[in-house]
Amino acid sequence: MAEWNAYYRDEDEDEEQEEGEQSGGGYKITGRDSLVFLVDASKEMFITGEEGQPSNFDMTMQVVRSVYTSKIISSHRDLVALVFFGTEQSKNPRNSFKHVYVYHDLDEPGAKRVQDVEALRGEKGAQFAAETMGSGETSLGDALWCCANLYNDIKLRLSHKRLMIFTCRDEPHGGDSTKDRQARTKASDLKETGVVIDLMHLMKPGGFDVSLFFCDIVSPPEDESELGLQLEPSDKLEDLKKRVRAKEQKKRAMARLNLCLGEGINIAVGIYATAVSARKPGAIRLYRETNEPVRSKTRTFHTQTGSLLLPSEIKKAQVYGKRKIVMERDEVDAIKKFDDPGLFLIGFKPMERLKLHHHIRPAVFLYPEEDEVKGSACLFSALLEKCSEKNVFALCRCISRRNYPPRFAALVPQKEEVGEGKVQITPPGFNVIYLPYADDIRTLDPPQHPSATQTQVDKMKEIVSKLRFKYRSDAFENPVIQQHYRNLEALALDMMAPEDTEDLIMPKVEQIDHRLGPLVQEFKDLVYPANYNPENKPAAKRKTADTGGGAEKKSKVEMPEDELRARVQNGTLGKLTVPVLKEACKQFGVRTTGTKKQELIDALIARLSS
C-alpha cells in the first residue's frame, strides 16, 4: 500500500505530463512539426554582395544549416526538407516536375544532412550547386506542387506544416501570367491543407516589391502575435536568422485556461513560457548488444504473495491519530481538488504595490486564444490597454492544472515592441507573476556590519552608473552547454576539432578599466586604509638594524587634536590605520570595547564632537 505523502502531485500525474498533457482540459500536443525550405536557385541568387558580402544563396544555406543543427538539439523528431526551384536539372519523386530539385526529402535531420548543406556554402558550394543543379527556367507552381507531394507521402501525423520560400526575385516568372495563376492556385490548395507559407525575401538591386506577386502566395498571420508578411527584404545574415527563427519555432501553450472577468464573462487564454533554462540533455541508456535505446517500466508487486498489482488494486493511505486511513483514488482526487483550472479576476492594484521580493518563481506569459472562444482577443486587448493606461496590474486566483492548489497571481501588462526589420522583440500580453503566501516570506536576522558613509555611497553610485548596460538574456550563452554541443557536432560531422566557443559571461576587464578610469582607486582610498592588502598577505620582514642586530621598534605616533577634528569634518578619518586609531583613543582617554576599525572611528567621533 503506497504512502500518501505529496499534497498536490503524484507519480501518475508526472507520467501524464511526460506523455505530453498540457492543460487540465485534456489538451495534448500530438504529431510532429514539419518544415520545408523552398530555395530559389536562379543565377541572381549567386551574385555576391559589395565589400565581400555573401551571396543570397550562401546566406540561405547558412540559415538552413543553423536550423538543421538546432532541430537536432532541441527537437530531433521534427521533419525537415530542402527543395530548390529554378534549376536546370530535375530530381523529385517520379520526376514529374521539371526544374525542381529535391535535395532532401521530409525526414528527421541528421549529421549527413548537415554535411550536405555544408557542401553548398561559400564559393566552392556555389560551384558545386552549379555543377549539380544549375540554373534554368522557373515554375513556382510546379515547385509548390512537388512540396505538396512531399507532405502527402508522409504517413506520420503532423501537428504543424510550414513552407518557407527564399528568393530575391519579386517576379520569379518574369511577368508570365499563366505561371503566376498556376502558382497562386497551388498556393491556395496548400493553405487549405493546413500548410503555412512564409516568404523570406532577400535584398536585390532596386528593392523587392512584395505586392507584384508574393502577397497572394504567403499565408496570413496565424494570430495577432504573428507579424505576417515582412515588407522590407533581408540584407544581413543575422536579420534573416531572426526572421526564420521567429517563424519556424511553433509557439506551444503550457496550458489553456479561461480567464473569468465576472459572472458569465470568460475569455480563453494560453499560458506560455517565454524563457526556459537550458540544460545538458540527460544520458540515454542503450542496450549493450544492439546499441538501441531501452525504456524502463515500473511494476508494483505484492510484498507477501509476489503477484503483480493492477492500478485499481493500489490504495493510498494517511496515518492520522495512530490509525491508517485508506482512501480510494477518486477520494484522493476529490480532496486535492479546490476548483476547476482557470484564472479568476479578483481586482486591480497599482503597480507600486508589486514589490521585487514578490517574484518567487519564473513568470509565465498570458496571451488570448481566439480559436477557443470567439472575441477573446478583442476583450483581452481592451483589458491590456486599460491596465497599461492606468498603470495597474490585475490580481487573480490561478489554478493552472487539475488537482493543483490555487495561487494568487499578478497579471502585469506588457506592450508590444518591434525592432529593426519589423521583427517583434516583445509580444503584447500579460506577465503572470505568482505571488508568495505568508509562509513563503521569512524574517531574516542579518549580521550587523558598519554602514558606509554618504561619500562612499556616492562614489559607488558613480561606478555603477559607468558599468550599466542594456541586458539581453539571449546575449549570454552558457559556455558549458555550448562546448558540449560543439563536441557532439565535431564527433557527428567527423571534424578534426570542435569549434572554439567564446565565454561571454567572463568580465571584459580592459573595457571595465577604460570606463571606470580613476574611480576605482578613489573608491579604494575612501574605503580601505593605506597600504591595505586584500589578499591578507603578511607584510615583508624588516631588515635588521646595522648596530643592534635586532628589529627596529616602531615609535608611537601621536596626532594633534586639531588634525583629528579636521579629519572628522572632511570624512577622511577612515584613511588612518587601526594602530594609529588605537593610539588616538589612548591619547584622548577614549575607552573602547571592540577592536574593529569602524568601532574605533565611531568612538573617536563621539569623543571629539562632545
C-alpha positions as CSV (number, residue, x, y, z in Angstrom):
1,M,0.0,0.0,0.0
2,A,1.5,3.3,-1.1
3,E,2.2,6.0,1.5
4,W,0.4,9.2,0.6
5,N,2.9,12.0,1.2
6,A,2.6,14.5,-1.6
7,Y,-0.2,17.1,-1.3
8,Y,-0.8,18.0,-4.9
9,R,1.4,15.9,-7.1
10,D,2.0,12.1,-7.5
11,E,3.8,9.8,-9.9
12,D,0.8,9.2,-12.1
13,E,0.4,12.9,-12.8
14,D,4.1,13.2,-13.6
15,E,3.7,10.4,-16.1
16,E,0.8,12.1,-17.8
17,Q,2.8,15.3,-18.1
18,E,5.7,13.4,-19.7
19,E,3.3,12.0,-22.2
20,G,2.5,15.5,-23.4
21,E,-0.5,16.7,-21.5
22,Q,-0.6,20.4,-21.5
23,S,-3.6,21.5,-19.6
24,G,-6.4,20.5,-17.2
25,G,-8.8,20.4,-20.1
26,G,-7.1,17.4,-21.7
27,Y,-5.2,19.3,-24.4
28,K,-2.3,17.3,-25.7
29,I,0.4,18.1,-28.3
30,T,0.4,15.2,-30.7
31,G,2.2,14.8,-34.0
32,R,5.5,16.2,-35.3
33,D,6.4,19.6,-36.8
34,S,7.5,19.8,-40.4
35,L,9.4,22.4,-42.3
36,V,10.2,22.7,-46.0
37,F,12.8,25.1,-47.3
38,L,11.9,26.1,-50.9
39,V,15.0,27.9,-52.2
40,D,15.4,29.8,-55.4
41,A,18.4,28.5,-57.4
42,S,18.4,31.2,-60.1
43,K,21.6,33.0,-61.2
44,E,20.5,36.1,-59.3
45,M,20.8,34.3,-56.0
46,F,24.5,33.6,-56.5
47,I,25.6,37.2,-57.1
48,T,27.9,38.2,-54.2
49,G,27.3,41.5,-52.4
50,E,29.5,44.5,-52.1
51,E,32.6,44.6,-49.9
52,G,32.8,40.8,-49.7
53,Q,29.3,40.3,-48.5
54,P,28.0,36.7,-49.0
55,S,25.5,36.0,-51.8
56,N,21.9,35.5,-51.1
57,F,22.3,31.7,-51.7
58,D,25.2,31.5,-49.3
59,M,23.2,33.3,-46.6
60,T,20.3,31.0,-47.2
61,M,22.4,27.9,-46.8
62,Q,23.9,29.2,-43.5
63,V,20.4,29.7,-42.2
64,V,19.3,26.2,-43.3
65,R,22.4,24.7,-41.6
66,S,21.6,26.6,-38.4
67,V,18.0,25.3,-38.4
68,Y,19.2,21.8,-39.0
69,T,21.6,21.8,-36.1
70,S,19.1,23.5,-33.8
71,K,16.5,20.9,-34.7
72,I,18.9,18.1,-33.9
73,I,19.5,19.6,-30.5
74,S,16.0,20.8,-29.5
75,S,13.5,18.6,-31.4
76,H,15.2,15.9,-33.4
77,R,11.9,14.2,-34.2
78,D,10.7,17.1,-36.4
79,L,10.8,16.6,-40.2
80,V,12.8,19.0,-42.5
81,A,13.2,19.1,-46.3
82,L,15.2,21.2,-48.7
83,V,13.9,21.8,-52.2
84,F,15.4,24.1,-55.0
85,F,13.3,25.6,-57.8
86,G,14.5,27.3,-60.9
87,T,17.2,24.6,-61.5
88,E,18.5,23.2,-64.8
89,Q,18.5,19.6,-63.5
90,S,15.4,17.9,-62.1
91,K,15.2,15.5,-59.2
92,N,11.9,14.8,-57.5
93,P,9.7,11.8,-56.8
94,R,8.8,10.2,-60.1
95,N,10.5,13.2,-61.9
96,S,7.1,14.7,-62.5
97,F,8.2,18.3,-62.4
98,K,10.9,20.0,-64.4
99,H,13.3,22.5,-62.9
100,V,12.6,21.3,-59.4
101,Y,15.4,19.6,-57.4
102,V,14.6,17.9,-54.1
103,Y,17.8,18.0,-52.2
104,H,16.4,16.5,-49.0
105,D,13.1,14.7,-48.6
106,L,10.9,15.3,-45.5
107,D,12.8,13.4,-42.8
108,E,14.5,13.8,-39.4
109,P,17.6,16.0,-39.6
110,G,21.0,14.2,-39.0
111,A,24.7,14.6,-39.4
112,K,24.7,13.6,-43.0
113,R,22.2,16.3,-44.0
114,V,24.2,18.9,-42.2
115,Q,27.3,17.9,-44.2
116,D,25.2,18.0,-47.4
117,V,24.2,21.6,-46.7
118,E,27.7,22.5,-45.6
119,A,28.9,21.4,-49.1
120,L,26.7,24.2,-50.7
121,R,28.3,27.1,-48.7
122,G,30.9,29.5,-49.9
123,E,32.5,29.8,-53.4
124,K,33.0,26.0,-53.6
125,G,29.4,25.5,-52.6
126,A,28.2,27.8,-55.4
127,Q,30.4,25.9,-57.9
128,F,29.1,22.6,-56.6
129,A,25.5,23.8,-56.9
130,A,26.1,25.0,-60.4
131,E,27.5,21.6,-61.4
132,T,24.8,19.6,-59.6
133,M,21.7,21.6,-60.2
134,G,22.4,24.5,-62.5
135,S,20.1,27.4,-63.1
136,G,17.2,27.2,-65.6
137,E,13.5,28.1,-66.0
138,T,11.3,28.9,-63.1
139,S,7.9,27.5,-62.3
140,L,6.9,28.1,-58.7
141,G,3.6,26.3,-59.2
142,D,5.4,23.1,-60.0
143,A,7.7,23.6,-57.0
144,L,4.7,24.1,-54.7
145,W,3.0,21.0,-56.2
146,C,6.2,19.0,-55.6
147,C,6.2,20.2,-51.9
148,A,2.6,19.1,-51.6
149,N,3.5,15.6,-52.7
150,L,6.3,15.5,-50.1
151,Y,3.7,16.2,-47.5
152,N,1.3,13.6,-49.0
153,D,4.0,10.9,-48.9
154,I,4.4,11.2,-45.1
155,K,2.3,8.7,-43.2
156,L,3.1,10.2,-39.8
157,R,0.8,12.6,-38.1
158,L,2.0,16.1,-38.5
159,S,0.9,18.8,-36.0
160,H,2.3,21.7,-37.8
161,K,3.2,22.2,-41.5
162,R,5.3,25.2,-42.7
163,L,6.9,26.1,-46.0
164,M,9.5,28.9,-46.3
165,I,10.3,30.4,-49.7
166,F,13.7,32.0,-50.1
167,T,14.1,34.2,-53.2
168,C,15.5,37.6,-54.3
169,R,13.1,37.9,-57.3
170,D,9.8,39.7,-56.8
171,E,8.6,38.4,-60.2
172,P,10.0,34.9,-60.5
173,H,8.1,34.2,-63.7
174,G,9.1,37.4,-65.4
175,G,5.5,38.6,-65.9
176,D,4.2,35.3,-67.3
177,S,0.5,35.5,-66.2
178,T,-0.2,31.8,-66.8
179,K,2.6,30.6,-64.5
180,D,1.6,33.3,-61.9
181,R,-2.0,32.0,-61.9
182,Q,-0.9,28.4,-61.6
183,A,1.4,29.3,-58.6
184,R,-1.5,31.2,-56.9
185,T,-3.8,28.3,-57.4
186,K,-1.4,25.7,-56.0
187,A,-0.5,28.0,-53.0
188,S,-4.2,28.3,-52.2
189,D,-4.5,24.5,-52.3
190,L,-1.6,24.1,-50.0
191,K,-3.0,26.6,-47.5
192,E,-6.3,24.7,-47.5
193,T,-4.5,21.6,-46.4
194,G,-3.0,23.4,-43.4
195,V,0.4,24.3,-44.8
196,V,1.6,27.8,-43.7
197,I,3.6,29.5,-46.4
198,D,6.1,32.2,-45.4
199,L,8.3,34.4,-47.6
200,M,11.9,35.1,-46.7
201,H,12.7,37.6,-49.4
202,L,16.2,38.8,-49.8
203,M,17.8,42.0,-51.0
204,K,18.1,42.8,-54.7
205,P,19.1,45.9,-56.7
206,G,16.2,48.3,-56.9
207,G,14.3,46.8,-53.9
208,F,11.9,43.9,-53.5
209,D,8.2,44.7,-54.3
210,V,6.1,42.1,-52.5
211,S,2.8,43.4,-54.0
212,L,3.8,42.3,-57.5
213,F,3.3,38.6,-56.9
214,F,4.0,37.1,-53.5
215,C,1.3,38.9,-51.5
216,D,-1.1,36.4,-52.9
217,I,1.2,33.4,-52.2
218,V,2.0,33.7,-48.5
219,S,-0.3,32.8,-45.7
220,P,-2.0,35.5,-43.5
221,P,-0.8,35.8,-39.8
222,E,-2.0,32.9,-37.7
223,D,-2.8,35.3,-34.8
224,E,-2.1,38.8,-33.8
225,S,1.3,37.8,-32.4
226,E,2.5,37.0,-35.9
227,L,3.7,39.9,-37.9
228,G,2.8,38.3,-41.1
229,L,4.5,39.3,-44.3
230,Q,7.6,41.5,-43.9
231,L,7.8,44.3,-46.4
232,E,11.5,45.0,-46.0
233,P,13.9,42.4,-47.5
234,S,16.7,40.9,-45.5
235,D,20.2,42.0,-46.4
236,K,22.0,40.7,-43.3
237,L,22.6,37.2,-42.1
238,E,21.6,37.9,-38.5
239,D,18.3,39.6,-39.6
240,L,17.5,36.6,-41.8
241,K,18.2,34.2,-39.0
242,K,16.0,36.1,-36.6
243,R,13.1,36.0,-39.1
244,V,13.4,32.3,-39.7
245,R,13.8,31.5,-36.0
246,A,10.6,33.5,-35.2
247,K,8.7,31.6,-37.9
248,E,10.0,28.1,-37.6
249,Q,9.5,27.8,-33.8
250,K,5.9,26.8,-33.1
251,K,4.5,28.5,-30.1
252,R,3.0,25.9,-27.8
253,A,0.9,26.7,-24.7
254,M,1.8,25.2,-21.4
255,A,-1.9,25.3,-20.5
256,R,-5.1,26.7,-22.0
257,L,-7.5,28.2,-19.4
258,N,-10.5,30.5,-19.0
259,L,-10.0,34.0,-17.5
260,C,-13.1,34.8,-15.7
261,L,-13.7,38.6,-15.5
262,G,-17.1,38.3,-13.9
263,E,-20.2,36.3,-13.8
264,G,-20.7,34.9,-17.3
265,I,-17.7,36.8,-18.8
266,N,-15.0,34.3,-19.8
267,I,-12.1,34.7,-22.3
268,A,-9.8,31.9,-23.4
269,V,-6.1,32.4,-22.7
270,G,-3.0,30.4,-23.1
271,I,0.0,30.3,-20.7
272,Y,3.4,30.3,-22.4
273,A,6.9,30.0,-21.1
274,T,8.9,32.9,-22.7
275,A,12.3,31.6,-21.3
276,V,13.3,28.2,-20.2
277,S,16.6,27.3,-18.5
278,A,18.9,25.4,-20.9
279,R,20.3,22.2,-19.6
280,K,22.6,19.5,-20.9
281,P,20.5,16.6,-22.2
282,G,20.3,13.6,-20.0
283,A,22.1,10.3,-20.7
284,I,20.2,7.8,-22.8
285,R,20.5,4.2,-21.7
286,L,21.4,1.8,-24.6
287,Y,21.2,-2.0,-24.8
288,R,24.8,-3.2,-24.9
289,E,24.3,-5.8,-27.6
290,T,22.3,-3.8,-30.2
291,N,23.1,-0.3,-29.0
292,E,19.4,0.6,-29.2
293,P,17.7,2.9,-26.6
294,V,16.0,1.0,-23.8
295,R,12.8,2.0,-21.9
296,S,12.3,1.4,-18.3
297,K,8.9,0.3,-16.9
298,T,7.8,0.2,-13.3
299,R,5.7,-2.6,-11.9
300,T,4.3,-2.9,-8.4
301,F,4.2,-6.4,-6.7
302,H,2.5,-7.6,-3.5
303,T,5.1,-7.9,-0.7
304,Q,3.7,-11.2,0.5
305,T,2.4,-13.1,-2.5
306,G,4.6,-11.5,-5.2
307,S,1.7,-11.1,-7.5
308,L,1.5,-8.2,-9.9
309,L,-0.8,-5.4,-8.7
310,L,-3.1,-3.6,-11.0
311,P,-3.6,0.2,-10.7
312,S,-7.1,-0.4,-9.3
313,E,-5.7,-2.6,-6.5
314,I,-3.3,0.1,-5.2
315,K,-4.7,2.3,-2.5
316,K,-3.4,5.4,-0.7
317,A,-3.3,5.9,3.0
318,Q,-2.6,8.6,5.5
319,V,-1.7,8.0,9.2
320,Y,-3.8,10.1,11.5
321,G,-4.3,9.6,15.2
322,K,-2.1,6.4,15.0
323,R,-4.6,5.0,12.6
324,K,-4.0,4.3,8.9
325,I,-6.9,5.8,6.9
326,V,-7.2,4.1,3.5
327,M,-8.7,6.0,0.6
328,E,-9.6,5.3,-3.0
329,R,-8.0,7.2,-5.8
330,D,-11.3,9.1,-6.5
331,E,-11.4,10.2,-2.9
332,V,-7.9,11.4,-3.0
333,D,-8.6,13.4,-6.2
334,A,-11.7,14.9,-4.6
335,I,-9.7,16.0,-1.5
336,K,-7.0,17.6,-3.6
337,K,-9.4,19.4,-6.0
338,F,-10.0,23.0,-5.0
339,D,-11.7,24.1,-8.2
340,D,-11.6,23.7,-11.9
341,P,-8.5,25.0,-13.7
342,G,-8.7,28.7,-14.7
343,L,-8.0,32.3,-13.8
344,F,-10.5,34.3,-11.6
345,L,-10.2,38.0,-11.6
346,I,-10.2,39.5,-8.0
347,G,-9.4,43.1,-8.6
348,F,-6.8,45.6,-9.6
349,K,-3.8,47.1,-7.8
350,P,-1.4,50.0,-8.6
351,M,2.0,48.8,-9.9
352,E,3.7,50.4,-6.9
353,R,2.1,47.7,-4.7
354,L,4.1,45.0,-6.6
355,K,7.5,44.6,-5.0
356,L,10.6,42.9,-6.2
357,H,10.6,40.3,-3.5
358,H,7.2,39.2,-4.6
359,H,8.8,37.4,-7.5
360,I,9.5,34.0,-6.1
361,R,9.4,31.8,-9.2
362,P,9.8,32.3,-13.0
363,A,7.0,34.2,-14.6
364,V,4.9,33.0,-17.5
365,F,3.2,34.8,-20.3
366,L,-0.6,35.1,-20.9
367,Y,-2.0,35.5,-24.4
368,P,-5.6,35.2,-25.8
369,E,-6.7,32.1,-27.6
370,E,-9.2,33.3,-30.2
371,D,-9.8,29.8,-31.6
372,E,-11.2,28.6,-28.2
373,V,-13.6,31.4,-27.5
374,K,-14.5,34.0,-30.2
375,G,-14.0,37.6,-29.1
376,S,-11.2,36.7,-26.6
377,A,-8.6,38.7,-28.5
378,C,-10.7,41.8,-28.6
379,L,-11.6,41.8,-24.9
380,F,-8.1,40.8,-23.9
381,S,-6.7,43.7,-25.9
382,A,-9.0,46.1,-24.2
383,L,-8.1,44.9,-20.8
384,L,-4.4,45.1,-21.6
385,E,-4.7,48.6,-23.0
386,K,-6.6,49.9,-19.9
387,C,-4.2,48.3,-17.5
388,S,-1.3,49.8,-19.3
389,E,-3.0,53.2,-19.4
390,K,-3.9,53.3,-15.7
391,N,-0.6,51.6,-14.7
392,V,-2.2,48.8,-12.7
393,F,-1.9,45.1,-12.5
394,A,-4.8,42.5,-12.3
395,L,-4.9,40.4,-9.2
396,C,-6.2,36.8,-10.0
397,R,-6.6,33.4,-8.4
398,C,-4.8,30.9,-10.6
399,I,-5.2,27.1,-10.9
400,S,-3.1,26.1,-13.8
401,R,-3.9,22.3,-13.8
402,R,-6.4,19.9,-12.3
403,N,-5.8,19.0,-8.7
404,Y,-3.3,21.9,-8.4
405,P,-3.6,24.1,-5.3
406,P,-4.7,27.7,-6.0
407,R,-2.1,30.5,-6.2
408,F,-2.6,34.3,-6.3
409,A,-1.0,35.8,-9.4
410,A,-0.4,39.4,-10.6
411,L,-1.1,40.0,-14.3
412,V,1.4,42.7,-15.3
413,P,0.7,44.3,-18.7
414,Q,3.4,44.3,-21.4
415,K,3.2,46.3,-24.6
416,E,4.4,45.1,-28.0
417,E,8.0,46.2,-29.1
418,V,9.2,45.9,-32.6
419,G,12.9,46.1,-33.5
420,E,14.8,46.7,-36.8
421,G,13.3,45.0,-39.8
422,K,9.9,44.9,-38.0
423,V,10.9,41.8,-36.1
424,Q,8.9,41.5,-32.9
425,I,11.1,41.8,-29.8
426,T,8.4,41.5,-27.1
427,P,4.8,40.4,-27.7
428,P,1.7,42.1,-26.2
429,G,0.1,40.4,-23.3
430,F,0.3,39.9,-19.5
431,N,3.3,38.6,-17.5
432,V,1.9,36.2,-14.8
433,I,3.9,36.7,-11.6
434,Y,2.9,34.2,-8.9
435,L,2.6,36.0,-5.5
436,P,4.0,34.5,-2.3
437,Y,2.0,33.3,0.6
438,A,2.8,34.4,4.2
439,D,4.8,31.1,4.7
440,D,7.0,31.9,1.7
441,I,8.4,35.1,3.3
442,R,10.8,34.7,6.2
443,T,12.1,37.3,8.6
444,L,15.9,37.3,8.5
445,D,18.3,38.5,11.1
446,P,21.2,39.8,9.0
447,P,24.6,40.2,10.6
448,Q,25.5,43.7,11.8
449,H,28.1,45.5,9.7
450,P,29.4,49.0,9.8
451,S,27.4,51.2,7.4
452,A,29.0,53.2,4.6
453,T,29.3,56.9,4.7
454,Q,27.4,59.1,2.2
455,T,30.7,59.9,0.4
456,Q,31.4,56.2,-0.1
457,V,27.8,55.6,-1.3
458,D,28.0,58.4,-3.8
459,K,31.3,57.2,-5.2
460,M,29.9,53.7,-5.7
461,K,26.9,55.1,-7.5
462,E,29.3,56.7,-10.0
463,I,30.9,53.3,-10.5
464,V,27.6,51.5,-11.0
465,S,26.4,54.2,-13.5
466,K,29.6,53.8,-15.5
467,L,29.1,50.0,-15.7
468,R,25.4,50.0,-16.7
469,F,24.4,48.3,-20.0
470,K,21.2,47.0,-21.5
471,Y,20.8,43.4,-20.5
472,R,19.5,40.8,-23.0
473,S,19.2,37.2,-21.9
474,D,20.0,36.0,-25.5
475,A,23.3,37.8,-25.5
476,F,24.9,35.4,-23.0
477,E,25.2,31.7,-23.8
478,N,26.0,29.0,-21.3
479,P,29.7,28.1,-22.2
480,V,29.4,24.6,-20.7
481,I,26.4,23.7,-22.8
482,Q,27.8,25.4,-25.9
483,Q,31.1,23.4,-25.6
484,H,29.1,20.2,-25.0
485,Y,27.2,20.6,-28.3
486,R,30.3,21.7,-30.2
487,N,32.0,18.4,-29.1
488,L,28.9,16.4,-30.2
489,E,28.8,18.3,-33.5
490,A,32.5,17.6,-34.2
491,L,32.0,14.0,-33.4
492,A,29.0,13.6,-35.6
493,L,30.4,15.5,-38.6
494,D,33.9,13.9,-38.4
495,M,35.5,17.3,-37.8
496,M,39.2,17.4,-36.8
497,A,38.5,19.6,-33.7
498,P,35.4,21.3,-32.3
499,E,34.8,24.9,-33.0
500,D,36.1,27.4,-30.4
501,T,33.4,28.8,-28.1
502,E,33.6,32.3,-26.7
503,D,32.9,32.6,-23.0
504,L,30.5,35.5,-23.0
505,I,30.0,35.6,-19.2
506,M,33.6,36.4,-18.4
507,P,34.0,40.1,-17.5
508,K,35.8,42.3,-20.0
509,V,38.5,43.6,-17.7
510,E,40.1,46.1,-20.1
511,Q,36.8,47.6,-21.1
512,I,35.8,47.9,-17.5
513,D,39.1,49.6,-16.6
514,H,38.7,52.0,-19.5
515,R,35.2,53.0,-18.5
516,L,36.0,53.5,-14.8
517,G,39.3,55.3,-15.1
518,P,40.4,56.6,-11.7
519,L,37.1,55.9,-9.9
520,V,38.3,52.5,-8.6
521,Q,41.3,54.0,-6.9
522,E,39.3,56.8,-5.5
523,F,36.8,54.4,-4.0
524,K,39.6,52.3,-2.5
525,D,41.1,55.4,-0.9
526,L,37.7,56.2,0.7
527,V,37.0,52.6,2.0
528,Y,40.3,50.9,2.7
529,P,43.2,52.1,4.9
530,A,46.6,53.0,3.4
531,N,48.7,50.0,2.2
532,Y,45.7,47.7,2.5
533,N,46.4,44.2,1.3
534,P,43.1,42.5,0.1
535,E,44.8,39.0,0.0
536,N,45.9,39.2,3.6
537,K,49.5,38.5,2.7
538,P,51.9,39.0,5.6
539,A,54.0,42.2,5.3
540,A,57.6,41.9,4.3
541,K,60.0,41.4,7.2
542,R,62.0,44.5,8.1
543,K,65.8,44.5,7.7
544,T,67.8,44.2,10.9
545,A,69.5,47.4,12.2
546,D,73.1,47.9,11.5
547,T,74.1,48.4,15.1
548,G,72.0,46.3,17.4
549,G,71.2,43.4,15.0
550,G,67.5,43.3,16.3
551,A,64.4,44.5,14.6
552,E,63.6,48.2,14.8
553,K,60.7,49.1,17.2
554,K,58.0,51.2,15.7
555,S,57.7,54.5,17.5
556,K,54.3,55.6,18.7
557,V,52.6,58.1,16.5
558,E,50.8,60.9,18.3
559,M,48.3,63.0,16.4
560,P,47.3,66.6,17.4
561,E,43.6,67.1,18.3
562,D,43.2,69.8,15.7
563,E,44.2,67.4,12.9
564,L,41.9,64.7,14.2
565,R,39.0,67.2,14.2
566,A,39.8,68.3,10.7
567,R,39.8,64.6,9.5
568,V,36.4,64.1,11.2
569,Q,34.9,67.1,9.3
570,N,36.4,66.0,6.0
571,G,35.3,62.4,6.4
572,T,38.9,61.1,6.0
573,L,39.3,59.6,9.4
574,G,38.9,56.1,7.8
575,K,42.2,56.5,6.0
576,L,44.1,56.1,9.2
577,T,45.3,52.6,10.1
578,V,43.9,50.7,13.1
579,P,47.1,51.1,15.2
580,V,47.0,54.9,14.7
581,L,43.3,54.9,15.7
582,K,44.1,52.9,18.8
583,E,46.9,55.3,19.8
584,A,44.5,58.2,19.3
585,C,41.9,56.6,21.5
586,K,44.5,56.1,24.3
587,Q,45.8,59.7,23.8
588,F,42.3,61.2,24.4
589,G,41.2,58.6,27.0
590,V,38.5,57.0,24.9
591,R,37.5,53.6,26.2
592,T,36.5,51.1,23.5
593,T,35.3,47.5,23.9
594,G,36.0,46.5,20.3
595,T,39.0,46.4,18.1
596,K,37.3,46.8,14.7
597,K,38.2,49.9,12.7
598,Q,34.6,51.3,12.4
599,E,34.1,50.9,16.2
600,L,37.3,52.9,16.9
601,I,36.2,55.6,14.4
602,D,32.7,55.9,16.0
603,A,34.3,56.2,19.5
604,L,36.7,59.0,18.3
605,I,33.9,60.9,16.6
606,A,31.7,60.7,19.7
607,R,34.6,62.0,21.8
608,L,35.6,64.8,19.6
609,S,32.1,66.0,18.9
610,S,31.2,66.2,22.6
